[in-house]
Amino acid sequence: MGNVQRSSDVFVNTMGSYSLKVGGQVQSGIPLSFFKIAVYILLAVPGHVVSRDFIRYLLWPEVTDRDKAAADLRQSLMRIRRVQDKFGFRLIESNVSSIYLVEDESVHWDLRDLLADMKSSGVNQPVRYSGELLADLPYSGSEFEDWLSEQRQALRSQVIEFLSLAIGIEHNTRPELRYDHARDLLRIDPCNEEAYRLLMIKAASNRDLAQLEYLYKKCEHYLETDLGIGVSLETRMLHKGLIKAMTLEN
């Protein structure tokens, strides 16, 4: 990185609202191409290397003038390099034919961390899904939008599957973390009855009748509103049994 001085750890956020944070401050003027290129290479490209021609087409599919599109890409890459130079980090690099991601210990990237946690940490580590992928990204052309829509759904499904497995009784997840996973799961999938049942059991063990009733009513509401169905027999019977047990204990 030449004479660039590293000033602070860098936080790249692409889950939920996209941002670049340095020294605890959200930085302005970051080109959208920085976030779009980084996310695309991470999720779609084995080895995290992609040709400049492909990125040019993905980001500017409507530009039929090849030379103009190439100039637009060069300008975007120059802006990305200036941002990285200014804050003393590296994430995106390029050469005459390719664009690629590099490792930099100062860079903390929520999407990359999420994927790594689900792949290697197991069910006894917290997993942070802080919002839809690039949730507030302005319209970016049909090619990128179609790809992004598919990735959002795939990532959401992947996180739901991970958390659903983590709260299952057959997995040796630490009890308190199981409850955390259940809460996280409901933030993504508010119709997940298994998560409600686990948290209802937790509420009953704490003798918190108000929380137990709140969870059951919330489950009823989302199932009816989002899916047009009622609560399952398993959940109804659990609710009834927990209420009865708490009443008898009194």
Sine and cosine of phi, psi and omega as CSV:
sin_phi,cos_phi,sin_psi,cos_psi,sin_omega,cos_omega
0.00,0.00,0.28,0.96,0.09,-1.00
0.89,0.45,-0.74,-0.67,-0.04,-1.00
-1.00,-0.07,0.20,0.98,0.00,-1.00
-0.90,0.43,0.71,-0.70,0.03,-1.00
-0.98,-0.18,0.81,-0.59,0.04,-1.00
-0.96,0.29,0.83,-0.55,-0.08,-1.00
-0.99,-0.12,-0.57,0.82,-0.09,-1.00
-0.13,-0.99,0.23,-0.97,0.12,-0.99
-0.90,0.44,0.52,-0.85,-0.08,-1.00
-0.91,-0.41,0.73,-0.69,0.01,-1.00
-0.89,-0.45,0.90,-0.44,0.04,-1.00
-0.98,-0.18,0.88,-0.48,-0.03,-1.00
-0.93,-0.36,0.86,-0.50,0.05,-1.00
-0.79,-0.61,0.01,1.00,0.11,-0.99
-0.99,-0.14,0.84,-0.54,-0.15,-0.99
0.98,0.18,-0.70,-0.71,0.03,-1.00
-0.95,0.30,0.72,-0.69,0.00,-1.00
-0.99,0.12,0.61,-0.79,0.02,-1.00
-0.24,-0.97,0.30,-0.95,0.15,-0.99
-0.85,-0.52,0.86,-0.52,-0.06,-1.00
-0.89,-0.46,0.78,-0.62,0.02,-1.00
-0.75,-0.66,0.77,-0.64,-0.01,-1.00
0.87,0.50,0.51,0.86,0.01,-1.00
0.99,0.16,0.02,1.00,-0.04,-1.00
-0.91,-0.42,0.73,-0.69,0.10,-1.00
-0.96,0.29,0.79,-0.61,-0.06,-1.00
-1.00,-0.04,0.64,-0.77,0.02,-1.00
-0.99,-0.12,0.25,-0.97,0.08,-1.00
0.97,0.23,0.28,0.96,0.02,-1.00
-0.99,0.17,0.81,-0.58,-0.04,-1.00
-0.90,0.44,0.64,-0.77,0.03,-1.00
-0.86,0.51,-0.51,0.86,-0.01,-1.00
-0.87,0.48,-0.47,0.88,0.04,-1.00
-0.85,0.52,-0.75,0.66,-0.04,-1.00
-0.95,0.30,-0.66,0.75,-0.06,-1.00
-0.92,0.39,-0.70,0.71,-0.01,-1.00
-0.91,0.41,-0.70,0.71,-0.02,-1.00
-0.87,0.49,-0.74,0.68,-0.02,-1.00
-0.90,0.44,-0.69,0.72,-0.03,-1.00
-0.88,0.47,-0.74,0.67,-0.05,-1.00
-0.90,0.44,-0.63,0.77,-0.02,-1.00
-0.91,0.42,-0.69,0.73,-0.14,-0.99
-1.00,0.00,-0.50,0.87,-0.21,-0.98
-0.94,-0.35,-0.20,0.98,-0.18,-0.98
-0.87,-0.50,0.92,-0.39,0.10,-0.99
-0.86,0.52,0.72,-0.69,-0.03,-1.00
0.99,0.17,-0.13,0.99,0.08,-1.00
0.86,0.50,0.63,0.78,0.09,-1.00
-0.73,-0.68,0.74,-0.67,-0.02,-1.00
-0.67,-0.74,0.47,-0.89,-0.01,-1.00
-0.96,0.29,0.51,-0.86,0.06,-1.00
-0.88,0.47,-0.59,0.81,0.00,-1.00
-0.87,0.49,-0.66,0.75,-0.04,-1.00
-0.93,0.36,-0.69,0.72,0.03,-1.00
-0.88,0.47,-0.63,0.78,0.03,-1.00
-0.86,0.51,-0.69,0.72,0.00,-1.00
-0.94,0.34,-0.64,0.77,-0.04,-1.00
-0.89,0.45,-0.67,0.74,-0.09,-1.00
-1.00,0.04,-0.45,0.90,-0.02,-1.00
-0.73,-0.68,0.86,0.51,-0.06,-1.00
-0.92,0.40,-0.40,0.91,-0.05,-1.00
-0.99,0.13,-0.20,0.98,-0.02,-1.00
-1.00,0.08,0.95,-0.31,-0.05,-1.00
-0.99,0.11,-0.34,0.94,0.04,-1.00
-0.98,0.20,0.96,-0.29,-0.08,-1.00
-0.86,0.51,-0.65,0.76,-0.02,-1.00
-0.92,0.40,-0.63,0.77,0.02,-1.00
-0.91,0.40,-0.68,0.73,0.02,-1.00
-0.89,0.46,-0.64,0.77,0.03,-1.00
-0.90,0.43,-0.63,0.78,0.03,-1.00
-0.92,0.40,-0.64,0.77,0.04,-1.00
-0.88,0.48,-0.67,0.74,0.01,-1.00
-0.91,0.41,-0.69,0.72,0.02,-1.00
-0.86,0.51,-0.67,0.74,0.00,-1.00
-0.90,0.44,-0.67,0.74,0.02,-1.00
-0.89,0.46,-0.68,0.73,0.00,-1.00
-0.92,0.40,-0.57,0.82,0.07,-1.00
-0.91,0.41,-0.65,0.76,0.03,-1.00
-0.91,0.41,-0.64,0.77,0.05,-1.00
-0.89,0.46,-0.69,0.73,0.01,-1.00
-0.89,0.45,-0.63,0.77,0.01,-1.00
-0.89,0.45,-0.65,0.76,0.05,-1.00
-0.88,0.47,-0.72,0.69,-0.02,-1.00
-0.91,0.42,-0.62,0.78,0.06,-1.00
-0.90,0.43,-0.68,0.74,-0.05,-1.00
-0.86,0.51,-0.66,0.75,-0.09,-1.00
-0.97,-0.23,0.07,1.00,0.15,-0.99
0.94,0.35,0.70,0.72,0.06,-1.00
-0.61,-0.79,0.19,-0.98,0.08,-1.00
-0.71,-0.71,0.74,-0.67,0.14,-0.99
-0.73,-0.68,-0.71,0.70,-0.02,-1.00
-0.92,-0.40,0.79,-0.61,0.08,-1.00
-0.79,-0.61,0.25,-0.97,-0.01,-1.00
-0.48,-0.88,0.35,-0.94,0.17,-0.98
-0.74,-0.67,-0.28,-0.96,-0.11,-0.99
-0.92,0.40,-0.38,0.93,-0.07,-1.00
-0.85,-0.53,-0.34,0.94,-0.17,-0.99
-0.72,-0.69,0.33,-0.94,0.15,-0.99
-0.80,-0.59,0.67,-0.74,-0.12,-0.99
-0.48,-0.87,0.31,-0.95,0.05,-1.00
-1.00,-0.07,0.53,-0.85,0.05,-1.00
-0.79,-0.61,0.39,-0.92,0.05,-1.00
-1.00,0.07,0.69,-0.72,0.06,-1.00
-0.56,-0.83,0.89,-0.46,-0.11,-0.99
-0.90,0.44,-0.28,0.96,0.00,-1.00
-0.99,0.11,-0.18,0.98,-0.09,-1.00
-0.99,-0.11,0.83,-0.56,0.08,-1.00
-0.92,-0.40,0.90,-0.43,-0.12,-0.99
-0.87,-0.50,0.88,-0.47,-0.13,-0.99
-0.86,0.51,-0.66,0.75,-0.02,-1.00
-0.92,0.40,-0.72,0.70,0.01,-1.00
-0.90,0.44,-0.64,0.76,0.03,-1.00
-0.91,0.41,-0.65,0.76,0.02,-1.00
-0.87,0.49,-0.74,0.68,-0.01,-1.00
-0.89,0.45,-0.65,0.76,0.00,-1.00
-0.92,0.40,-0.65,0.76,0.00,-1.00
-0.89,0.45,-0.69,0.73,-0.02,-1.00
-0.94,0.35,-0.47,0.88,-0.05,-1.00
-0.99,0.14,-0.62,0.78,-0.21,-0.98
-0.82,-0.57,-0.30,0.96,-0.15,-0.99
-0.99,0.10,-0.37,0.93,-0.05,-1.00
0.98,0.19,-0.02,-1.00,-0.14,-0.99
-0.98,0.19,-0.15,0.99,-0.03,-1.00
-0.99,-0.12,0.40,0.91,0.11,-0.99
-0.81,-0.59,0.61,-0.79,0.05,-1.00
-0.92,0.40,0.54,-0.84,0.05,-1.00
-0.83,-0.55,0.80,-0.60,-0.09,-1.00
-0.96,-0.29,0.92,-0.39,0.13,-0.99
-0.92,-0.39,0.99,-0.16,-0.18,-0.98
-1.00,-0.09,0.17,0.99,0.05,-1.00
0.55,-0.84,0.14,-0.99,-0.02,-1.00
-0.89,0.45,0.57,-0.82,-0.03,-1.00
-0.85,0.53,0.84,-0.55,-0.01,-1.00
0.72,0.69,0.79,0.61,-0.18,-0.98
-0.87,0.50,-0.60,0.80,-0.09,-1.00
-0.96,-0.29,0.39,0.92,0.02,-1.00
-0.93,0.37,0.77,-0.64,0.08,-1.00
-0.89,0.46,0.31,-0.95,0.01,-1.00
-0.80,0.59,0.74,-0.67,-0.15,-0.99
-0.82,-0.58,0.42,0.91,0.00,-1.00
1.00,-0.04,0.48,-0.88,-0.15,-0.99
-0.89,0.46,-0.64,0.77,-0.05,-1.00
-0.89,0.46,-0.77,0.64,-0.03,-1.00
-0.94,0.35,-0.63,0.78,-0.01,-1.00
-0.89,0.45,-0.67,0.74,0.03,-1.00
-0.89,0.46,-0.70,0.71,0.02,-1.00
-0.90,0.44,-0.69,0.72,-0.04,-1.00
-0.90,0.44,-0.64,0.77,0.02,-1.00
-0.87,0.50,-0.68,0.73,0.04,-1.00
-0.90,0.44,-0.66,0.75,-0.03,-1.00
-0.93,0.36,-0.61,0.79,0.04,-1.00
-0.87,0.50,-0.73,0.68,-0.01,-1.00
-0.91,0.41,-0.67,0.74,-0.02,-1.00
-0.90,0.43,-0.68,0.74,-0.02,-1.00
-0.93,0.38,-0.68,0.73,0.04,-1.00
-0.86,0.51,-0.71,0.71,0.01,-1.00
-0.90,0.44,-0.62,0.79,0.01,-1.00
-0.90,0.43,-0.67,0.74,0.01,-1.00
-0.93,0.37,-0.67,0.74,0.03,-1.00
-0.87,0.49,-0.69,0.73,0.01,-1.00
-0.89,0.46,-0.69,0.72,0.01,-1.00
-0.88,0.48,-0.75,0.66,-0.05,-1.00
-0.93,0.37,-0.58,0.81,0.03,-1.00
-0.89,0.45,-0.66,0.75,0.06,-1.00
-0.91,0.41,-0.62,0.78,-0.08,-1.00
-0.92,0.40,-0.50,0.86,-0.02,-1.00
-1.00,-0.01,-0.11,0.99,0.01,-1.00
-0.92,0.39,0.59,-0.81,-0.07,-1.00
-0.92,0.40,-0.38,0.93,-0.03,-1.00
-0.97,0.25,-0.22,0.98,0.03,-1.00
-0.99,-0.13,0.59,-0.81,-0.08,-1.00
-1.00,0.06,0.82,0.57,0.01,-1.00
-0.99,0.15,0.67,-0.75,0.06,-1.00
-0.85,0.53,0.68,-0.74,-0.12,-0.99
-0.79,0.61,-0.77,0.63,-0.05,-1.00
-0.90,0.44,-0.56,0.83,0.02,-1.00
-0.95,0.32,-0.53,0.85,0.09,-1.00
-0.85,0.52,-0.67,0.74,0.01,-1.00
-0.92,0.39,-0.63,0.77,0.05,-1.00
-0.89,0.46,-0.68,0.73,0.03,-1.00
-0.88,0.48,-0.64,0.77,0.00,-1.00
-0.90,0.44,-0.67,0.74,0.03,-1.00
-0.90,0.43,-0.68,0.73,0.04,-1.00
-0.88,0.47,-0.65,0.76,-0.02,-1.00
-0.89,0.46,-0.65,0.76,-0.01,-1.00
-0.93,0.36,-0.44,0.90,0.07,-1.00
-0.93,0.37,-0.49,0.87,0.00,-1.00
-1.00,-0.07,-0.64,0.77,-0.07,-1.00
-0.77,-0.63,0.99,0.12,-0.10,-0.99
-0.94,0.34,0.05,1.00,0.05,-1.00
-0.95,-0.30,0.22,0.98,-0.08,-1.00
-0.99,0.15,0.97,-0.23,-0.09,-1.00
-0.93,0.38,-0.54,0.84,0.00,-1.00
-0.87,0.49,-0.64,0.77,0.02,-1.00
-0.91,0.40,-0.66,0.75,0.05,-1.00
-0.87,0.48,-0.69,0.72,-0.04,-1.00
-0.88,0.47,-0.67,0.74,0.01,-1.00
-0.89,0.46,-0.69,0.72,-0.02,-1.00
-0.95,0.30,-0.49,0.87,0.10,-0.99
-0.91,0.41,-0.66,0.75,0.05,-1.00
-0.89,0.46,-0.66,0.75,0.04,-1.00
-0.88,0.47,-0.70,0.72,0.01,-1.00
-0.88,0.47,-0.67,0.74,0.01,-1.00
-0.91,0.42,-0.62,0.78,0.01,-1.00
-0.91,0.41,-0.45,0.89,0.06,-1.00
-1.00,0.02,0.02,1.00,-0.04,-1.00
0.84,0.54,0.65,0.76,-0.02,-1.00
-0.96,-0.28,1.00,0.10,-0.05,-1.00
-0.90,0.44,-0.62,0.79,-0.02,-1.00
-0.88,0.47,-0.68,0.73,0.02,-1.00
-0.92,0.38,-0.63,0.78,0.04,-1.00
-0.87,0.50,-0.74,0.68,0.01,-1.00
-0.92,0.40,-0.62,0.79,0.03,-1.00
-0.87,0.49,-0.72,0.70,-0.02,-1.00
-0.90,0.44,-0.67,0.74,-0.01,-1.00
-0.91,0.41,-0.70,0.72,0.01,-1.00
-0.91,0.42,-0.61,0.79,0.03,-1.00
-0.90,0.43,-0.66,0.75,0.05,-1.00
-0.87,0.49,-0.74,0.67,0.04,-1.00
-0.83,0.56,-0.72,0.69,-0.07,-1.00
-0.88,0.48,-0.77,0.64,-0.08,-1.00
-0.93,0.36,-0.61,0.79,0.02,-1.00
-0.90,0.43,-0.65,0.76,0.00,-1.00
-0.95,0.32,-0.71,0.71,-0.08,-1.00
-0.95,0.31,-0.72,0.69,-0.12,-0.99
-1.00,0.04,-0.56,0.83,-0.11,-0.99
-0.90,-0.44,-0.23,0.97,-0.01,-1.00
0.94,0.35,0.49,0.87,0.00,-1.00
-0.77,-0.63,0.24,-0.97,0.05,-1.00
-1.00,-0.07,0.11,-0.99,0.04,-1.00
-0.92,0.40,0.59,-0.80,-0.03,-1.00
-0.93,0.36,0.34,-0.94,0.04,-1.00
-0.86,0.51,-0.65,0.76,-0.01,-1.00
-0.86,0.51,-0.69,0.72,-0.01,-1.00
-0.95,0.33,-0.63,0.78,0.03,-1.00
-0.89,0.46,-0.69,0.72,-0.01,-1.00
-0.92,0.40,-0.62,0.79,0.05,-1.00
-0.89,0.45,-0.72,0.70,0.00,-1.00
-0.86,0.51,-0.73,0.68,0.00,-1.00
-0.88,0.47,-0.68,0.73,-0.01,-1.00
-0.92,0.40,-0.63,0.77,0.01,-1.00
-0.92,0.39,-0.66,0.75,0.04,-1.00
-0.89,0.46,-0.70,0.72,-0.01,-1.00
-0.89,0.46,-0.69,0.72,-0.01,-1.00
-0.89,0.45,-0.66,0.75,0.01,-1.00
-0.92,0.39,-0.58,0.81,0.02,-1.00
-0.92,0.39,-0.68,0.73,0.00,-1.00
-0.91,0.42,-0.58,0.81,0.00,-1.00
-0.92,0.39,-0.44,0.90,0.03,-1.00
-0.98,0.22,0.00,0.00,0.00,0.00
